[in-house]
Each structure stands twice: as C-alpha cells, then as structure tokens.
Amino acid sequence: MRYILISLYRVWFYILMGIPIVILFPVLLVLTISEKTYHLFFKVARFWAAVILYGMGFWPIIKRAEPMKKDQSYMLVANHTSMTDIMMMLLISKNPFVFVGKKELTKVPVFGFFYKRTCILVDRKNPRSRKEVFDRARKRLQDGVSICIFPEGGVSDDISVVLDTFKDGAFRLAIDHQIPLIPITLYDNKKRFPFDFFEGSPGIMRAQAHKAIETIGMRVAVDKAGFRESVRNIILHSLEEEQNT
C-alpha cells in the first residue's frame, strides 16, 4: 500500500508541475518572447512554485538574515538535493533571477519547454557549453537580473554526502561582476522529496538565506578558491548544526 500511495504522490507532483503551465501557456509564451518581460514571467513562476509546494503538502518556512535590495543583482547559491529546490529558490528570492541548470531538464514534458526559454543551460560534457554559460550569464547580469547556481553541479549518487564539493563558476561570475553572493541552505528538501522515487512525505520545508557576502575588491586569480570554500563552509556548518539539534 505504501508503494502505491507514494507512487500516486509522485505522479501528483508532475501533475502540479504541468497543469498551471498548460493553463497559462499563452501568457507564458508571450512573456518569454523577450528578456524585457522576464520580470513578469518571474512573478508567474513564483506563483507556479507556490502551487506545487503547497499542493504537495509542503509548508515553506524561509528565514532571511537580511532583506535583498530591490534593484541589486545577486549571485544565489544553495545546496542541491531535490527537484523541489527550484521551487524553493523561486519563493526565497523576490528579485528576478535566472537559473544556470543542466540541459537534461529540457526533456521534462511541458516544463522543459519554458525551462529552455528562460534558463541558462549547461552541458557539463562540453567545454564550449561552459564558456557560453559565462557569456549568457554576463549578459543577464548586465540587464540587472540575478543568477542562481547550485554549485555542487548536480546531486551526488552517495546519499551519505551532506554537501558535495563546489565548482568555481558561481564564484568566478560573482567576482567578475563584483556583485554580492547570498549562500542559501535548504534543510528539508532531501527529506521531503528526494530523488529516491519511493521516499518523501508532506511537512515543513525550511530554508535559510544567509547574509550577503560582498565581492568588491576581490580578484578571481587571488580570491576565488578561498571565497568558494568559505561559502561552502557556511552552508555545510548550517546543515551540520541542524542535524545535531
């Protein structure tokens, strides 16, 4: 019975993902024609995220060390453990941002169509693709939009890993553009909706947006590695403290 119920629960997640997109398809299509209307698309995306999370029986609790400045571009980085990470990040930030995400998600029916039109896609097997990501991210930052990257670069196959090593991309971009970086800890997404198909349950889903870290004066060649590890330590220590309580 448990396997039947959890299977239905998983199917319900994809229904919640798809139905709002189908209903709003004409509106979303118009809003993704031009990058100038992205801020309107982002508002709809936040509504979509709320429908999914609350519809799944999750109760987001988001704490912020400080409010985000309205007209400021940020680099947002978080641990990555679940498909619901995307929805939580949309609720955490009221400032419009674009995801840098893996190309494989474009294959998800309905969702993948708009994911491809609005996100910066990376093919990690292609070095040229990684360079194109930097070029597109620079352009969006110049337009005043923030960027969200999961710096682990994916979800580890080893479920015992609390936080995988971080890749350089987010930290290089933040330093290049001298924009603040906000570390974000997602505590419960792995428990509530893991990639293991037969696990997960409704309940509280907590997140902590830590204090923004300024990058003014940093240099990529000198500061990138230390910056990357200091951000990783903030998220790792936050996760470990939660596990020990």
HELIX and SHEET records of a PDB file:
HELIX    1   1 ARG A    2  ILE A   23  1                                  22    
HELIX    2   2 PHE A   25  LEU A   31  1                                   7    
HELIX    3   3 GLU A   35  THR A   37  5                                   3    
HELIX    4   4 TYR A   38  GLY A   55  1                                  18    
HELIX    5   5 THR A   84  ILE A   92  1                                   9    
HELIX    6   6 LYS A  103  LYS A  107  5                                   5    
HELIX    7   7 PHE A  111  THR A  118  1                                   8    
HELIX    8   8 PRO A  127  GLN A  142  1                                  16    
HELIX    9   9 GLY A  169  HIS A  177  1                                   9    
HELIX   10  10 ASN A  189  ARG A  192  1                                   4    
HELIX   11  11 VAL A  220  GLN A  243  1                                  24    
SHEET    1   A 7 PHE A  58  ARG A  64  0                                        
SHEET    2   A 7 GLY A 203  ALA A 209  1                                        
SHEET    3   A 7 LEU A 181  LEU A 186 -1                                        
SHEET    4   A 7 MET A  75  ALA A  78  1                                        
SHEET    5   A 7 SER A 146  ILE A 149  1                                        
SHEET    6   A 7 PHE A  97  LYS A 102  1                                        
SHEET    7   A 7 ILE A 120  VAL A 122  1                                        
END                                                                             
